[in-house]
Every structure is written in C-alpha cells, then in structure tokens.
Amino acid sequence: MKIKLLLTIILIHLISLANAQLSIADSVAFKNKMQWFADAKLGIFIHEGIYAVNGIDESWSFYNKKISYQDYMKQLKGFTLKKYDPKYWADLIAQSGARYAVVTTKHHDGVTMYDSKVDSLNIVKSTPARQDLIAPLFDALRKRNIKVGAYFSLLDWSNKNYTGFTKDSSRYKLADDYGRWHQFRTFFQSQIVEIGQKFKPDLWWFDGDWEHSAEEWEASKVRDLILKGNQNAIINGRLQGYGDYQTPEQNFPVSRPSFAWWELCMTINNNWGYHPDDMQWKSPYEVITIFTDVVANGGNLLLDIGPRADGTIPDEDVYVLKELGAWNQKNGEAIFNTVAGIPQGHFYGPTTLTKDGGILYLFLQGDISGNVTLKGLLNNIKDVTVLGSGTNLNYKIVGKISWSKVPGLVYIEVPKGVQDKYVTVLKVRLDGPIKLYNGKGGL
C-alpha cells in the first residue's frame, strides 16, 4: 500500500513538472510571437466604408439617430472605389515608417469590404465598387514587408439575428430567443473563419465586444478558431478577456501602463472615417510628440486615416504620414526595435533604450537649446550625439562627490542649429547596460 501511494505521489509530481515545463514553453512561444508587435511601434489604421459617401460617422450615425438606418444604407449606391489604388496606399504606409496596417473588414453596419460568401451585404455584391478592398491591399502591404491586420466588428447592427439595432431597439432579448442568438453567433464566426482562410491576417483587431459577455460571444472558441488557422496570429484586447494586448482609444495614458503590450489607437483629426466637415487635423509635430511618448512608455501607435468613397486619401492624411515618415527615416534608430525608456524623474521628456540597455535616447520636443539634465545615471558616458547628423555634444557632471555612491547630474549642452524641426533625438552611449540610482541621496 505504501509503495502504491509513493508511486502515485511520484506520478503526480511528474505530471505537475511536465505541466510546468509545458507552461514555460508556452510562455516563451507566446513572447516570441509577440516580438514583431513589440518591435513594430507604428501601425496605420484604415477606416474605409460606405459611411465615406456622405462623410458621416461610421455606423454610429444611425445608431445615434443622426440619420435613419434606411438613409444610411442608401450610401451603398455611392460607394465606388473608382480611384482605389492599393499599391499607392501601401507605398504611403511604407513611407510613414509603419510596420503594420489594420483595415476595416466589417464595421458595426455589417457591410463587409470583401466578397463574403456568408452574406451578400458586401461591397462586391451590393455597391458599384464591385471589387474586394482587402485582398489587393494585403498583397501590396506584404510585398513591402508590412504586417496586415483585420478590423472586425463582433456586433452587427444590420443582421436580423443580432439582438440590438438602435438604442431603443426591441428586436429581441437574448434570454427570450437563444436559438436566434445561436444563429447569429454561427454567422459571425463563419465570417471570421472566412477572413482567416482568405487573407490570413497577422493581427485581428476586434471591436464591439461590450454588448455581450465572453460566454455569449463564445470568445474562447473565437480565439481557438483564429489560432487553429494561424497559430502566430495576434489578437487585440477587445475580445472580452481573450486578447493578447490592450488598446486604449484616443486617450493618452499619463503614467506608464502596466500591460506587457499595448497600443494607442488615435485619429489624425477627430473622426475615424472620412469626415469633410472635420478640420481638426493634428499637426506633424503633435503626432510625432504623441508617437514618441507612446513608444517611450512601451507601447505602439495605431494612427488612423479615413479614405474617401472613391478610394482617394485626403491630402491632410497624406501630409502627416509623409512628415512622420521623414522624421522616422532620420530618427528611427531611437524608435524601432527599442524598449521603453527610463522612469519619469530621471529625464524630463520621453526616452527609449536599446534592448541591451547600452544606448539611451532622449527626445527633445520643439526648439529646445541650452542645457538638458539627466539624473541618477550611474554609468559612465562614452559620448553624446545628435541622431541623424552625428553632431557631438558637450556634457558635464555636476555634484558628484568622490566618497559618495550617489551620482551627479549630467548636463548636456544643446547648441542652436542642431534641432530637428519637430523632435530632436540625443543618443547617449554608455559604458554598459544602463544603471540608475533611485535613492533619496545620503550623507
């Protein structure tokens, strides 16, 4: 009996050990899968749909009763894509410096941007465009080594089997007709399988999960469906807890988020889709300062553009992307393949680090000249240069006492004439991986 008990204990231990090793292996595999996303830093979001015909809010315009549903859907007749040039779109995205792009395959209005075999409400069958938006764009992006992402709305306010339609909808309650809900669930999940098979997205960008629970969406099953088709696919956080990273919308976090991976999605003006009445365009300076702040805090920026119904992109979007690209061309060393910088308080501005911690990049917003200060640096500095030009800068250590372990302050002299027109980057080469003093001083 004792031998049998001992063998049972050993077996349990071996199973536990095997599960632990499997868990570690899964963790390593997941981290490896996320690495391209962590290195990418910049993505371009594209909201294209029938809402561009009238230049109104995507889906929300009829939900919020700014327009009737019937009038909203009349826009199908005006969606032409007659000037759509996916190669130009891809070239522009590549020029911006972005490493991935996410495009709407279906918004909340239920109109798919490709030839869906599951539903006829798509731009190939139901609009004058008569063409697939997604396939040629994904092909053009991949030829430029840019990862592709599929935006997909879980909810569908046009589908007869969906529970809601407008704020005061009385279509049906899920508890009263679960069979009908199951029909909708089968429908949207079949579209996910279809998109996976047709386009094999590197990234899935879900939206609309707030109207139902993870159990009601069958979120775990949805995740499995995606990973069965592509085990390396990445999923955003809008799948009721079954995603891989968080994506705050429009609002910039003041303190560094605790998420391992995160992405700020933000518009260049105030709207996601084409809105000719919205002239609140962000300047290149504003976009670049937001971008550097995001990267310094360990995140990515997913910057949105809204093409017109004929497939052309507004000049204001083009201008910002080209200026951002020119800045990235000059300063990308401090952005791509880096990690989040040093904690706030050591330097008054965004910072990043090389993965080995041996180079610190300091971002100076605007026309800054004179001395900038670096606090708590325990390393010796090899040199300080201006990224892009290679100009060497003088620096001075102030307040270092020979018998104290507390480091002095580093004052870096930034002369006039070396500044970038948007954000200047200083490259600080250290004698080894960065080491910081975080104490309160001492006697």
C-alpha atoms as one frame of an Amber mdcrd trajectory, in Angstrom:
protein
   0.000   0.000   0.000   2.851   2.376   0.899   4.635   1.596  -2.386   1.432
   2.272  -4.335   0.955   5.593  -2.508   4.585   6.537  -3.171   4.217   5.734
  -6.877   1.048   7.848  -7.007   2.835  10.800  -5.402   5.746  10.443  -7.842
   3.343  10.270 -10.790   1.501  13.396  -9.616   4.839  15.175  -9.217   5.966
  14.163 -12.700   2.679  15.338 -14.240   2.953  18.626 -12.349   6.546  19.059
 -13.511   5.601  18.286 -17.120   2.729  20.788 -16.981   5.048  23.437 -15.530
   7.588  22.840 -18.306   4.806  22.991 -20.889   3.555  26.230 -19.358   7.057
  27.752 -19.534   7.401  26.615 -23.145   4.001  28.127 -23.996   5.026  31.376
 -22.313   8.266  31.551 -24.305   6.431  30.761 -27.555   3.859  33.471 -26.838
   6.565  36.039 -26.074   8.339  35.141 -29.310   5.053  35.507 -31.214   4.515
  38.986 -29.770   8.047  40.169 -30.550   7.323  41.615 -34.002   4.475  43.635
 -32.485   6.693  44.908 -29.677   9.338  45.960 -32.211   6.911  47.474 -34.727
   5.960  50.624 -32.760   3.855  52.148 -35.554   0.768  50.903 -37.353  -1.659
  52.638 -39.705  -5.390  52.181 -39.108  -7.686  52.494 -42.140 -11.411  53.118
 -41.737 -12.951  52.725 -45.193 -16.634  52.031 -45.688 -19.900  53.255 -47.133
 -20.058  55.979 -44.454 -17.462  57.851 -46.537 -20.123  58.539 -49.220 -21.897
  61.155 -47.082 -18.881  61.718 -44.863 -20.743  60.762 -41.682 -19.990  58.727
 -38.569 -19.278  55.082 -39.315 -22.320  53.055 -38.127 -22.847  55.280 -35.094
 -24.632  57.910 -37.179 -27.752  55.737 -37.486 -27.346  54.171 -34.036 -27.376
  57.678 -32.511 -30.213  58.736 -34.848 -28.266  61.415 -36.700 -29.598  59.705
 -39.813 -32.139  56.949 -40.368 -30.905  53.433 -40.975 -32.570  53.441 -44.391
 -30.809  56.671 -45.444 -27.518  55.364 -44.080 -27.756  52.212 -46.189 -28.568
  54.262 -49.317 -24.865  55.108 -49.262 -24.250  51.657 -50.720 -25.244  53.140
 -54.099 -22.479  55.774 -53.926 -19.563  53.636 -52.827 -17.446  53.333 -55.971
 -13.732  52.925 -55.128 -13.236  54.124 -58.720  -9.849  55.669 -57.842  -8.736
  52.995 -55.382  -5.037  52.244 -55.777  -3.907  49.665 -53.196  -0.274  49.996
 -54.294  -0.386  53.731 -53.569  -1.957  53.072 -50.166   0.767  50.533 -49.390
   3.527  52.885 -50.603   2.200  55.669 -48.377   2.032  53.367 -45.365   5.572
  52.167 -46.042   6.732  55.779 -46.420   5.309  56.616 -42.980   7.627  54.056
 -41.416   4.760  51.872 -40.188   5.474  48.180 -39.707   1.836  47.067 -39.799
  -1.564  48.234 -41.015  -5.100  47.425 -39.852  -8.077  47.857 -42.198 -11.806
  47.511 -41.614 -13.157  44.244 -42.976 -16.570  44.914 -41.367 -17.788  47.744
 -39.150 -20.896  47.732 -36.937 -23.089  48.434 -40.003 -22.475  44.861 -41.186
 -21.105  45.799 -44.619 -18.079  43.644 -45.426 -15.269  45.140 -47.509 -14.625
  41.934 -49.432 -16.699  39.355 -51.318 -18.135  37.425 -48.393 -19.705  34.097
 -49.260 -21.516  34.136 -45.934 -23.552  37.300 -46.565 -24.444  39.364 -49.640
 -24.172  42.669 -47.739 -20.714  43.423 -49.068 -19.113  45.950 -51.399 -18.619
  43.425 -54.208 -22.284  42.403 -54.436 -24.061  45.487 -53.060 -22.139  48.568
 -54.288 -20.897  49.981 -57.615 -17.357  49.291 -56.432 -17.736  45.631 -57.426
 -14.297  44.882 -56.054 -12.595  43.466 -52.991 -10.839  46.144 -50.935  -8.897
  43.760 -48.704  -7.069  41.202 -50.876  -5.138  43.621 -53.133  -4.184  45.845
 -50.208  -2.933  42.952 -48.078  -0.963  41.681 -51.061   0.624  45.109 -51.666
   1.464  45.542 -47.970   3.062  42.115 -47.672   5.236  42.819 -50.716   6.593
  45.772 -48.721   7.208  43.612 -45.616   4.368  45.239 -43.694   2.252  43.059
 -41.413  -1.512  43.058 -42.061  -4.370  43.327 -39.597  -8.118  42.779 -39.962
 -10.536  45.006 -38.049 -13.743  43.081 -37.407 -16.870  44.165 -35.566 -18.312
  41.381 -33.440 -21.675  43.096 -33.244 -23.636  43.613 -36.464 -26.491  46.109
 -36.361 -27.727  45.050 -39.813 -28.058  41.341 -39.196 -31.636  40.279 -38.479
 -30.486  37.796 -35.855 -28.463  40.296 -33.828 -30.028  41.329 -30.542 -29.804
  45.112 -30.945 -30.304  47.677 -33.666 -30.596  51.110 -32.069 -30.546  52.388
 -28.508 -34.262  51.709 -28.040 -34.359  48.530 -30.116 -36.985  45.978 -29.234
 -35.773  43.384 -31.759 -35.456  40.617 -29.162 -33.754  39.781 -25.888 -31.149
  37.067 -25.908 -32.775  35.241 -22.989 -36.089  35.084 -24.897 -34.691  33.553
 -28.087 -31.317  31.913 -27.561 -31.763  29.892 -30.761 -31.803  33.094 -32.770
 -28.686  34.287 -30.993 -27.016  30.999 -31.824 -27.793  31.619 -35.499 -26.074
  34.990 -35.322 -23.125  33.521 -33.491 -22.734  30.864 -36.173 -22.895  33.618
 -38.802 -20.224  35.919 -37.398 -17.923  33.047 -36.505 -18.178  31.730 -40.068
 -17.093  35.185 -41.288 -14.075  35.030 -39.007 -13.140  31.643 -40.430 -13.679
  33.033 -43.936 -11.429  36.059 -43.331  -8.791  33.802 -41.801  -8.801  31.485
 -44.793  -8.956  34.245 -47.426  -6.485  36.746 -46.012  -4.545  35.065 -43.169
  -4.223  38.248 -41.058  -1.155  38.613 -38.860  -3.312  40.558 -36.409  -7.025
  40.608 -35.534  -8.472  43.890 -34.301 -11.877  43.192 -32.754 -14.414  45.829
 -31.794 -17.919  45.884 -30.335 -17.410  43.260 -27.636 -19.064  45.413 -24.968
 -22.638  44.406 -25.856 -22.236  40.767 -24.772 -20.201  38.647 -22.379 -17.298
  36.375 -23.270 -19.590  33.392 -22.796 -22.277  34.845 -25.091 -19.751  35.646
 -27.828 -18.027  32.289 -27.238 -14.823  34.303 -27.089 -12.667  31.315 -26.196
 -13.968  29.466 -29.248 -13.356  32.524 -31.445  -9.766  32.666 -30.273  -9.342
  28.956 -30.984 -10.827  29.361 -34.466  -8.268  32.056 -35.262  -5.267  30.230
 -33.838  -6.259  26.974 -35.494  -5.936  28.743 -38.836  -2.822  30.714 -37.875
  -1.097  29.904 -34.598   1.022  33.063 -34.861  -1.919  35.452 -35.179  -2.103
  38.247 -32.603  -5.461  39.374 -31.183  -6.252  42.758 -29.650  -7.863  43.104
 -26.237 -11.450  43.652 -27.366 -12.492  40.029 -27.126 -13.781  40.064 -23.555
 -10.506  38.993 -21.968  -9.266  36.647 -24.705  -6.907  39.051 -26.487  -3.154
  39.476 -26.347  -2.719  43.218 -25.843  -4.627  46.308 -24.694  -5.645  49.134
 -26.993  -6.754  52.378 -25.336  -8.674  54.612 -27.748  -7.851  58.280 -28.379
  -6.971  58.982 -24.721  -3.268  59.068 -23.914  -2.215  57.458 -20.598  -0.391
  59.869 -18.283   1.552  57.165 -16.465   3.142  54.091 -17.996   0.527  51.318
 -18.435   1.154  48.056 -16.620   0.255  45.959 -19.682   3.069  43.930 -21.213
   1.904  45.021 -24.673  -0.328  47.930 -25.563  -1.305  50.166 -28.456  -2.853
  53.633 -28.581  -5.314  53.928 -31.469  -5.780  57.556 -32.491  -7.200  59.583
 -35.366  -5.352  62.312 -37.287  -8.409  64.584 -36.949 -11.342  63.809 -34.643
 -13.044  61.097 -36.714 -12.170  57.582 -37.811 -13.709  57.672 -41.263 -13.774
  60.374 -43.933 -15.441  63.483 -42.485 -15.094  66.551 -44.759 -16.578  68.812
 -42.067 -13.880  67.836 -39.540 -10.959  70.231 -39.893  -9.378  69.456 -36.515
  -6.249  67.999 -38.091  -3.332  67.157 -35.835  -0.061  68.698 -36.978   3.001
  66.528 -37.703   4.569  67.944 -34.535   1.590  66.838 -32.441   1.519  63.370
 -33.987   5.279  62.856 -33.575   5.278  64.003 -29.939   2.361  61.651 -29.206
   4.178  58.861 -31.041   7.436  59.300 -29.116   5.544  59.445 -25.819   3.769
  56.181 -26.646   6.993  54.377 -27.582   8.798  55.741 -24.519   6.047  54.209
 -22.404   6.386  50.792 -24.041   3.504  50.993 -26.481   2.651  51.228 -30.171
   0.754  53.954 -32.007  -2.002  52.861 -34.405  -2.625  56.065 -36.379  -5.874
  56.277 -38.330  -6.698  57.598 -41.786 -10.150  57.801 -43.439 -10.171  57.460
 -47.243 -12.991  58.826 -49.400 -15.625  56.623 -51.028 -13.734  56.745 -54.340
 -10.600  55.346 -52.692  -8.569  58.563 -52.557  -6.893  59.666 -49.319  -7.306
  63.248 -48.051  -4.272  65.499 -48.547  -4.096  66.214 -44.823  -3.668  62.492
 -44.039  -1.028  62.167 -46.743   0.903  65.182 -45.439   1.046  63.889 -41.858
   2.107  60.384 -42.925   4.870  61.724 -45.171   6.197  64.089 -42.488   6.076
  61.303 -39.917   7.935  59.082 -42.369  10.647  61.672 -42.978  11.144  62.018
 -39.236  11.284  58.214 -38.830  13.804  57.969 -41.648  16.088  60.283 -39.696
  15.373  59.146 -36.155  14.039  55.593 -36.482  17.064  54.139 -34.687  15.623
  55.541 -31.449  12.156  54.107 -32.150  12.077  50.738 -33.873  13.352  47.621
 -32.098  13.866  49.600 -28.871  12.336  49.189 -25.421  10.643  51.637 -23.077
  12.957  54.221 -21.583  13.948  55.199 -18.076  11.385  56.064 -15.373   9.958
  59.557 -15.128  12.053  61.840 -12.947  15.407  60.861 -14.417  14.770  62.984
 -17.505  12.041  65.498 -18.303  10.889  64.028 -21.588  10.397  60.734 -23.424
  13.271  58.241 -23.576  13.951  54.823 -25.110  16.723  52.239 -24.761  18.384
  49.691 -26.985  17.479  46.157 -25.993  20.881  45.631 -24.385  20.462  48.843
 -22.388  23.734  50.276 -23.654  22.322  53.272 -25.508  19.845  55.786 -24.110
  17.851  58.031 -26.453  16.498  61.357 -25.208  13.659  63.087 -27.074  13.558
  66.891 -27.015  10.242  68.343 -28.100  10.240  71.611 -30.013  13.052  74.140
 -30.426  14.995  73.274 -27.266  18.513  74.616 -26.811  20.791  75.177 -23.835
  21.324  72.545 -21.141  19.158  69.461 -20.617  19.552  67.400 -17.464  19.853
  63.659 -16.842  19.562  62.498 -13.219  20.584  59.342 -11.398  22.848  57.872
 -14.091  25.405  55.527 -12.547  27.091  54.681 -15.856  29.996  56.458 -17.450
  29.109  58.138 -20.744  31.136  57.340 -23.868  29.656  60.160 -25.936  26.512
  62.138 -26.706  25.482  62.846 -30.305  22.505  64.258 -32.178  20.758  61.474
 -34.042  20.596  61.999 -37.767  23.518  64.434 -38.012  26.021  62.755 -35.689
  26.943  66.101 -34.105  28.929  65.544 -30.899  27.622  67.379 -27.841  29.476
  68.512 -24.732  28.283  67.313 -21.351  29.264  67.998 -17.758  28.870  66.053
 -14.498  27.798  68.317 -11.643  27.623  67.480  -7.931  29.471  64.144  -7.909
  31.204  63.680  -4.545  34.172  61.298  -4.654  33.326  59.416  -1.479  29.568
  59.077  -2.248  27.823  56.423  -4.309  25.189  58.962  -5.333  25.800  60.037
  -8.960  25.960  63.651 -10.035  23.724  65.411 -12.517  24.521  65.195 -16.208
  24.123  68.496 -18.041  24.137  68.111 -21.835  24.713  71.264 -23.855  22.398
  71.502 -26.878  23.524  74.380 -29.132  21.279  76.202 -31.561  21.301  74.836
 -35.086  21.206  71.106 -34.299  17.458  70.893 -33.673  15.045  68.781 -35.706
  12.005  70.779 -36.815   9.748  68.507 -34.772  11.554  66.396 -32.164  15.333
  66.227 -31.680  16.846  62.946 -30.503  20.048  62.729 -28.458  21.966  59.459
 -28.482  23.779  58.755 -25.206  26.240  55.853 -25.473  27.024  54.234 -22.120
  29.827  52.008 -20.871  27.435  49.095 -20.394  23.788  48.290 -19.652  22.136
  51.282 -18.013  22.231  51.507 -14.226  20.186  54.071 -12.345  20.268  55.446
  -8.816  16.783  55.688  -7.302  17.626  56.632  -3.728  16.950  59.770  -1.730
  20.531  60.976  -1.534  22.622  60.472   1.600  25.350  61.680   3.885
